[in-house]
Every structure is written in structure tokens, then in C-alpha cells.
Amino acid sequence: MMTERIMVERPWTFEELAEVTTGTWYSNTVSTNCLIEGVTVLAGQHQPNNLVSVRSSDEKGGLPLTVLKSLHAKTPVKYLMCTTPMMDEVSGFNLPILVVKNLTQAVIEIGTAARVKMRGTVIGVTGSAGKTTMTAMLAQMLSVYGSVVSTQLSANLPFGIAWNLASVKPSTDYAVMEMAIGNMLKNSKIVRPDIAVFTNIGAAHLEYHSTTEDVATKKSRIFQGMAPGGWAVLNRDMQHWEIVSQYAQAAELNILSYGVSGEADVKLIGYQTQTGQVDIELNGMPLSYHLTALGKHMVLNSMACIAVSSILLSPAASNNINLALEELNRFSAVDGRGKVHHLTIQSKSFTLVDEAYNANPLSIISAIDLFKTFPEKTTSRVLILGDMLELGQDSVKLHLELVPVIESSGADTIYLYGQQMKQVYECLNREKNHVFYFETLTALQAEILANLKDKSLLLIKSSNGMGLHKLVKNICDLAE
């Protein structure tokens, strides 16, 4: 699948965008002068030749007028898209305006059309935990083989996927798209992956998807947008392997598995936490490499990446797998998902592991496993946990199932925050463990700083909605 291609980069024409969106242009500029190369729905991702989507206060799918004015003052905008009610508001910019019926649907249509224009390999990533890290790791590894784009801002629902794809050049070698369970069938029809990667299946978003069987079934809809003969890279150890693999087979896909299981195609043989050395077998061939990113979950991610690499590489180019292994070693965890900070506050040096972006039982167990095996020598290990959100009617049960995991974490001190974690607090053995519960982030932060020890390890893990990412930021901001 890795082939050299010579392609002409052709921007969107007025005619194409009008046809794709069923919209109408209002402009004195002829279509041959059109140089639209993408779509802007957020000011921070704007590029000079993008079509800027502008929304009213009661619409979704674009920039508010005030943000447009600010953006235009800094970086002159060239093309606008809006609905009819906004025409009078934006006409004063004297720019070509594409008027559409619905901004959200227009962006989705542009993204879908952009995928059709692509000639590179598109990889879709899904799973209950670790999607964003897997996407980032895959993109970094693939950069040694060609041009790569990947999902920005974890925008993994139809609208976000579409605006990511809308700015992809047709000649891009690889696109790695994160795909959420929500509207998965629609996500798959937009992305149309050549390769689908599953990280795992577990208890996540059960507020909307009642059982883990439902999660496995709905996530397997990723295969419905794929052509027969494509590839499914699946975690052989994941819950409901049978469900997911059967759906992949029904879609006439090739399956390449990875994991600890002896039945895995990419099989973990050993992992040394102190050195980061990983030993695996790839279809029976031994491979050894090193990872800077810490934790067994990172090892499994890297194995999925190697599986993808083996699909893309022709047998004659098999030595190029070493390029992938070297790049994987350079990968570092991203903010909120295991990023390691080495900080000093009031002459006390310590390590902070930031896992504050998301949490479900799978990811908390992985984080605590990292906490237990963290390779640096420490004087104190502090575990800070907030609630796991969106777990539905089983939320209390799933939180309480963490009690033995927390008690065996090896933590010297445990700080808990959130209503669900309060119930965990009440079930922990407080005579054996130094456990504290906090009603506010302010009180939690004060306690952490007051008892901070030199050469200590802090791990912060919670769902993003609990706000512990603010605690991470505050601590980092206080560092010398």
C-alpha cells in the first residue's frame, strides 16, 4: 500500500463547493480565481486560503461574527460561508460568500467529498480508551514514510471529522482519524477507512450505550464504511473480541491482531519497565525496540502501530520497519493522557503524571498500573482520582469495583474528589491507607501543595468534566 505518487495539488473550485453543499455563491470573483484549500470552523485552526464558516447566535458549525471580525483583523479572510439569515451581517466584508441551508451539514458534505478526492491511506481509530494517544502515535510513526495528517482537538464525531478531512490535501499519504462511538455509522461513511484500529472495549459512555456488548456492536459499525479486502487491526485481549472480529469478518476484512494472547499476530513477549525495552513477535518474527512513553498501555498502542506498519510495508521493504521502531521510541504522551512533567516548587522536585483528560474503568486501571511500575525512584507516591463520568446506571458499581485496584496501587497517599469517589472513599480501608476526600478543587490543591515532598510522584486521573485538568495547570504554573 506504500507507493510513490505524483499528484497535482488542486484547491476547491467555486463550482465544486456549490455542488457539494447545494449552496449558492454571491461574488464578483470568477471561479478560476478560487484557491480554497480547507474549511475554518475554529479561529485557532484557520489557514489563509480557508473557507470560513460563520454562524448566528442560534446556529452551530462556525465562528460567531465577533470572532470573525477579530480573525479578519489579524489574518485577512478571503472566503465566507453562511446561511441566508447571516447574509446581511457578512455582506460588508465584500468577500465571496457561499450561502447554504445548514452550516453543519455543509461542512459534513465538504469533508465527505474531500475524502473521495484523497488517494492516500486512511486509518480510522476507535476504542473505549486510548483513541487520542493511538491516533497521535500512529501519525508520528507514519511520518517516517510520508506526509501525514491526523485528527486535531480530538474532534471525533461527524462534524469534527468532516472539518478535519475538509482541509486534507488529496495527495496526503496518510490520514489518521479518531472515531467516536457516537454516530459511528455516519463517521465510517465519512472516513471510509482503509484500515480500522481498535484499542479496546470497556465500560465507557454507558450513559448512552447501556452495556459493553452494545459498545462493541456499535463501535463495530466502523467496518460498514470499509471496502472488502481492507484491514481490521484488533486488540486480541479486548473484551468482546468475538463480537468485533465477527463483524470484521462479515465485512470481508483481513484481521491482524495484537496483544498478550498467544493467538495474537503481534504478540507481546516481554516489557521491562525500568529500561523501556519491548520484545514482541510479528507473525512469528522476533522484534525488540525501546519506548520512552511509559506503561503497558503504551506498549500495546505501539504494537498496534507496528501491525499497521506491517500492512503498509511491502515484503521487499520489510527492513523499513526499523524506521517505525525508531520513531515509536521518540513518541511522548500528550497532555491529559499520560504526559509526564518534571517540576520544582519551593525547592521540592517531583514528577507529575497528567491523566486528567478522561477516565473510565479501563483507563484508570491502566493509569494505576503505570503508577505502580513507574521506573523513577521516589520518596512518596500520591494518587489523585476524580469521578469517571457518563457511566450510566452502573456508575456506582463501576466506581466501587476500583476499591481493590486502588488499595493495591502502592500509593502512600490517596486523594479523592467527586461524589462517586466519595463512595469509594467510604469503602477504602482508611486505617491501612492514607486516604483523604475533598469537596472542592481549591481544598485539594492546598492539601497537595502543603504536603508535597521532594522526589515524590503524583498521578492525577479523572474525567475531563471533573476539572482536574485545572489542577494540573495550576501546579505546572506554580513550578519554578
C-alpha positions in Angstrom: 0.0 0.0 0.0 3.0 2.3 0.3 3.5 3.6 -3.2 5.1 6.7 -4.6 2.5 9.1 -6.2 2.9 12.3 -8.2 -0.2 14.4 -7.9 -1.2 17.9 -8.6 -2.5 19.8 -5.6 -5.7 21.3 -6.8 -7.8 23.6 -4.5 -11.5 23.6 -4.3 -13.3 25.4 -7.1 -16.4 27.5 -6.6 -18.4 25.1 -8.7 -17.3 22.1 -6.6 -18.2 23.6 -3.3 -21.5 24.9 -4.6 -22.3 21.4 -5.9 -21.1 19.6 -2.8 -23.1 21.8 -0.4 -26.0 22.6 -2.7 -25.2 26.2 -1.9 -25.1 29.4 -4.0 -22.2 31.8 -4.4 -22.6 35.5 -4.1 -19.5 37.0 -5.6 -18.0 39.2 -8.3 -15.0 36.9 -8.3 -14.8 34.3 -11.1 -14.3 30.7 -10.1 -10.9 30.4 -11.8 -9.5 32.6 -9.1 -10.8 30.3 -6.3 -8.0 29.0 -4.1 -9.9 27.4 -1.3 -7.8 24.8 0.5 -9.9 24.0 3.6 -12.6 25.0 6.0 -12.3 27.0 9.1 -14.8 26.4 12.0 -12.5 27.5 14.8 -10.3 30.6 14.7 -7.3 28.6 16.0 -7.2 26.3 13.0 -7.6 28.9 10.3 -5.3 28.9 7.3 -5.1 31.8 4.8 -6.9 30.1 1.9 -9.7 28.5 4.0 -13.4 29.0 3.6 -14.6 30.4 6.9 -17.9 29.2 8.2 -19.8 32.0 10.0 -22.8 31.3 12.3 -25.5 33.3 14.0 -26.0 33.0 17.8 -28.6 30.2 17.4 -26.6 28.2 14.9 -23.8 25.7 15.1 -20.9 24.9 12.8 -18.8 28.0 12.5 -17.4 31.2 14.0 -19.6 33.9 15.7 -19.5 37.2 13.9 -17.4 38.8 16.6 -14.7 36.1 16.3 -14.8 36.5 12.5 -14.1 40.2 12.8 -11.2 39.6 15.2 -9.8 36.9 12.9 -10.1 39.1 9.8 -8.3 42.0 11.5 -5.3 39.7 12.2 -5.3 37.4 9.1 -7.5 38.7 6.3 -10.2 36.2 5.4 -10.8 35.5 1.7 -14.0 33.4 1.5 -17.1 33.1 3.7 -19.8 30.5 4.2 -23.1 31.3 6.0 -26.8 30.7 5.9 -29.3 33.2 4.5 -30.1 34.9 7.8 -26.4 35.9 8.1 -26.1 37.4 4.7 -26.7 41.0 5.8 -24.3 40.6 8.7 -21.4 39.5 6.5 -22.0 41.3 3.2 -20.0 44.3 4.5 -16.8 42.2 4.3 -17.1 42.4 0.4 -15.9 38.8 0.1 -17.2 35.8 -1.9 -20.0 34.2 0.2 -21.2 30.7 -0.2 -24.8 30.6 1.2 -26.0 27.2 2.4 -29.1 25.9 4.1 -27.3 24.4 7.1 -23.7 25.0 8.1 -23.2 21.7 10.0 -24.4 19.7 7.1 -22.4 21.8 4.6 -19.2 21.1 6.5 -20.0 17.4 6.6 -20.6 17.3 2.9 -17.3 19.1 2.2 -15.4 16.7 4.4 -17.1 13.7 2.8 -16.2 15.0 -0.7 -12.6 15.7 0.5 -12.3 12.0 1.5 -13.4 11.0 -2.0 -10.6 13.1 -3.5 -7.9 11.5 -1.3 -5.5 8.9 -2.8 -3.6 8.1 0.3 -4.3 5.5 3.0 -6.9 6.4 5.6 -6.8 4.8 9.0 -9.7 5.0 11.5 -9.0 4.6 15.2 -11.7 3.7 17.7 -12.0 2.1 21.2 -13.2 2.7 24.7 -9.9 4.2 25.9 -6.7 5.4 24.3 -8.1 6.6 20.9 -6.3 10.0 21.0 -3.0 8.6 22.1 -3.2 5.8 19.4 -4.0 8.4 16.8 -1.1 10.6 17.8 1.4 7.6 18.0 0.3 6.3 14.6 0.6 9.7 13.0 4.1 10.2 14.4 5.2 6.7 13.3 3.8 7.1 9.8 5.6 10.4 9.3 8.8 8.5 8.5 7.1 7.0 5.5 5.3 10.1 4.0 3.0 13.0 4.6 0.5 12.6 7.4 -2.5 14.4 8.8 -4.4 13.4 11.9 -7.4 14.4 13.9 -7.0 17.7 15.7 -8.6 18.6 19.0 -10.0 15.1 19.4 -12.8 16.1 17.1 -14.1 12.5 16.6 -17.8 13.0 15.8 -19.2 13.6 12.2 -18.9 17.4 12.2 -15.4 17.3 13.7 -14.2 14.5 11.5 -15.5 16.4 8.5 -13.8 19.7 9.2 -10.6 17.8 9.8 -10.9 16.0 6.4 -12.0 19.1 4.6 -8.5 20.6 4.8 -6.6 17.4 3.8 -4.7 17.7 0.5 -5.6 15.0 -1.9 -2.0 13.8 -2.3 -1.5 13.3 1.5 0.0 9.8 2.0 -1.7 9.0 5.3 -4.7 10.3 7.3 -5.3 9.0 10.8 -8.8 9.8 12.0 -10.1 9.3 15.6 -13.6 8.0 15.5 -16.0 8.0 18.5 -18.9 5.6 19.1 -21.4 8.4 18.7 -22.9 8.3 15.2 -20.3 5.6 14.3 -22.1 4.6 11.1 -22.1 8.1 9.9 -18.5 8.5 11.0 -17.5 5.5 9.0 -19.3 6.6 5.9 -17.4 9.9 6.0 -14.0 8.4 6.8 -14.2 5.2 4.8 -11.1 3.8 6.4 -8.7 1.5 4.6 -7.5 0.3 8.0 -9.5 0.3 11.2 -7.7 0.1 14.6 -9.5 -1.0 17.8 -7.7 -0.1 21.1 -10.1 -1.9 23.4 -13.7 -2.3 24.5 -14.8 -1.4 28.1 -17.3 0.4 30.3 -17.3 3.9 28.8 -20.2 6.2 27.8 -22.7 3.6 29.3 -25.0 6.5 30.0 -25.7 6.4 26.2 -24.9 2.8 25.4 -26.3 0.5 28.1 -23.9 -2.4 28.0 -20.3 -3.2 26.9 -21.9 -5.6 24.4 -23.7 -2.6 22.9 -20.4 -0.7 22.9 -18.7 -3.5 20.9 -21.6 -3.7 18.5 -21.9 0.0 17.9 -18.1 0.5 17.5 -18.0 -2.3 15.0 -20.1 -0.1 12.7 -16.7 1.4 11.8 -16.4 -1.6 9.4 -19.6 -0.7 7.4 -17.8 2.2 5.7 -14.9 0.0 4.6 -14.4 -1.9 1.3 -13.9 -5.6 1.3 -10.3 -6.5 1.5 -9.5 -3.7 4.0 -7.8 -4.4 7.3 -9.0 -4.5 10.9 -6.2 -4.3 13.5 -7.8 -5.6 16.7 -6.7 -6.0 20.3 -6.8 -9.8 20.8 -7.2 -9.3 24.6 -10.0 -6.9 24.5 -13.4 -7.6 26.0 -15.9 -8.9 23.3 -13.3 -9.9 20.9 -15.7 -12.3 19.4 -18.3 -9.7 18.6 -15.9 -7.3 17.0 -14.0 -9.9 15.0 -17.2 -11.4 13.7 -18.3 -8.0 12.4 -14.9 -7.6 10.7 -15.2 -11.0 9.1 -18.8 -10.2 7.9 -17.4 -7.1 6.2 -14.9 -9.3 4.4 -11.9 -7.6 6.1 -8.5 -9.0 6.8 -7.8 -9.2 10.5 -4.4 -8.6 12.2 -4.5 -8.9 16.0 -2.1 -7.7 18.7 -1.8 -8.3 22.4 -0.6 -10.6 25.1 -2.6 -13.6 24.0 -0.7 -16.4 22.4 -3.2 -16.2 19.5 -2.2 -12.6 18.6 -0.4 -12.0 15.3 1.7 -9.3 17.0 2.4 -10.9 20.4 4.0 -9.3 23.5 6.9 -11.4 24.8 8.3 -9.0 27.4 8.4 -5.4 28.7 11.0 -4.1 31.0 9.6 -1.0 32.8 13.0 0.2 34.0 14.6 0.3 30.6 11.6 0.6 28.3 12.7 -2.4 26.2 9.8 -4.2 24.4 10.1 -7.7 22.9 7.4 -8.9 20.5 6.8 -11.4 17.8 5.4 -10.1 14.5 3.9 -13.1 12.7 6.5 -15.3 14.4 9.4 -12.9 13.7 11.1 -11.6 16.9 11.5 -7.8 17.2 12.9 -5.7 20.0 12.7 -2.0 20.5 12.5 0.7 23.2 9.7 3.0 24.2 10.2 6.3 26.0 6.4 6.6 26.7 5.6 4.7 29.9 3.1 2.0 30.7 1.9 -1.3 29.3 -1.0 0.5 27.6 1.6 2.4 25.6 3.3 -0.9 24.7 0.0 -2.2 23.3 -0.5 1.0 21.4 3.0 0.6 19.8 2.2 -3.0 18.9 -1.0 -1.8 17.0 1.2 0.8 15.2 3.7 -2.0 14.2 0.7 -4.1 13.0 -0.3 -1.1 10.8 3.2 -0.7 9.5 3.4 -4.3 8.6 0.3 -3.9 6.5 1.6 -0.9 4.7 5.1 -2.2 4.0 5.7 -4.5 1.1 7.8 -7.6 1.8 10.7 -6.1 -0.2 10.7 -3.1 2.2 10.4 -5.0 5.4 13.7 -3.5 6.7 11.9 -0.2 6.9 10.1 -1.5 10.0 13.2 -0.2 11.8 12.3 3.3 10.9 8.9 2.8 12.6 10.5 1.3 15.7 12.9 4.3 16.0 10.1 6.8 15.6 7.9 5.0 18.2 10.8 5.4 20.7 10.6 9.2 20.2 6.9 9.3 21.0 5.9 11.2 24.2 2.4 11.1 25.8 0.2 14.0 25.1 -1.4 16.5 27.5 -4.0 14.9 29.8 -3.2 11.4 28.6 -0.1 10.4 30.5 2.2 13.4 29.8 5.0 13.4 32.4 6.0 16.7 34.0 9.2 17.1 36.0 8.6 20.1 38.2 10.0 22.0 41.2 8.0 24.0 43.7 9.7 25.6 46.7 12.9 23.7 46.1 11.0 20.4 46.0 11.4 18.4 42.8 8.7 16.0 41.9 7.1 14.2 38.9 3.5 14.8 37.9 1.7 12.4 35.5 -1.2 14.1 33.8 -4.1 11.8 33.1 -6.8 14.3 33.7 -8.5 14.4 30.3 -10.6 11.3 30.5 -11.4 8.3 32.7 -13.2 5.0 32.6 -12.5 1.7 34.4 -10.1 0.6 31.7 -8.1 3.7 31.6 -8.0 4.1 35.4 -6.6 0.5 35.7 -4.0 1.3 33.1 -3.0 4.5 34.8 -2.7 2.8 38.2 -0.6 0.1 36.6 1.7 2.8 35.3 1.7 4.4 38.8 2.7 1.1 40.4 5.5 0.4 38.0 6.8 3.9 37.4 10.5 3.5 36.9 11.9 6.5 38.8 12.9 6.3 42.4 10.5 8.2 44.6 10.2 9.1 48.3 6.4 9.3 48.1 3.7 8.2 45.7 0.5 10.2 45.7 -2.6 9.0 43.7 -5.2 11.7 42.9 -8.5 10.4 41.5 -11.7 12.2 40.3 -15.0 10.7 39.2 -15.5 8.8 36.0 -18.4 10.3 34.1 -21.0 9.0 31.7 -21.2 5.5 33.1 -25.0 5.5 33.4 -26.9 3.4 36.0 -23.8 1.2 36.7 -21.7 4.2 37.7 -21.7 3.5 41.5 -20.9 -0.2 40.9 -18.1 0.5 38.5 -16.5 3.1 40.9 -16.7 0.7 43.8 -15.1 -2.1 41.7 -12.0 0.2 41.7 -11.6 -0.2 45.5 -9.2 -3.2 45.4 -7.3 -1.7 42.5 -6.7 1.5 44.5 -5.8 -0.4 47.6 -3.2 -2.4 45.8 -1.7 0.7 44.0 1.2 1.1 46.3 0.2 4.7 47.0 1.5 6.4 50.1 -1.3 8.9 50.0 -4.7 8.8 48.1 -6.7 12.0 47.4 -10.2 11.6 46.1 -12.6 14.2 44.6 -16.2 13.9 43.3 -19.5 12.5 44.5 -18.8 9.0 43.2 -15.2 9.0 44.6 -16.8 9.9 48.0 -18.4 6.5 48.0 -15.1 4.9 47.1 -13.5 6.8 50.0 -16.1 5.3 52.4 -15.2 1.8 51.3 -11.4 2.1 51.4 -9.5 0.8 54.4 -8.6 4.2 55.9 -6.6 2.6 58.7 -4.3 0.9 56.2 -4.3 3.7 53.6 -3.7 7.4 54.0 -6.9 8.4 52.2 -8.5 11.9 52.0 -11.6 13.1 50.4 -12.2 16.7 49.2 -15.3 18.7 48.3 -13.5 21.4 46.3 -10.6 21.6 43.9 -9.3 24.6 46.0 -9.0 22.4 49.1 -7.5 19.6 47.2 -4.8 21.8 45.7 -4.0 23.3 49.0 -3.5 19.9 50.6 -1.3 18.6 47.7 1.0 21.7 47.9 1.1 21.7 51.7 2.3 18.0 51.8 4.4 18.0 48.7 7.7 16.0 49.3 10.9 16.1 47.4 11.3 13.3 44.8 7.6 12.4 45.0 5.4 11.0 42.3 1.9 12.4 41.7 -0.6 10.9 39.3 -3.8 12.8 38.5 -6.6 10.8 36.8 -10.3 11.8 36.2 -12.9 12.5 33.5 -12.4 15.9 31.9 -15.7 17.2 33.3 -14.4 17.0 36.8 -12.0 19.8 36.2 -8.8 18.2 37.5 -7.0 19.4 34.3 -7.3 22.9 36.0 -5.4 21.4 39.0 -2.7 20.2 36.7 -2.4 23.6 35.0 -2.3 25.4 38.4 0.5 23.1 39.7 2.5 23.5 36.5 2.1 27.3 36.6 3.4 27.4 40.1 6.5 25.4 39.2 9.8 27.2 39.3 
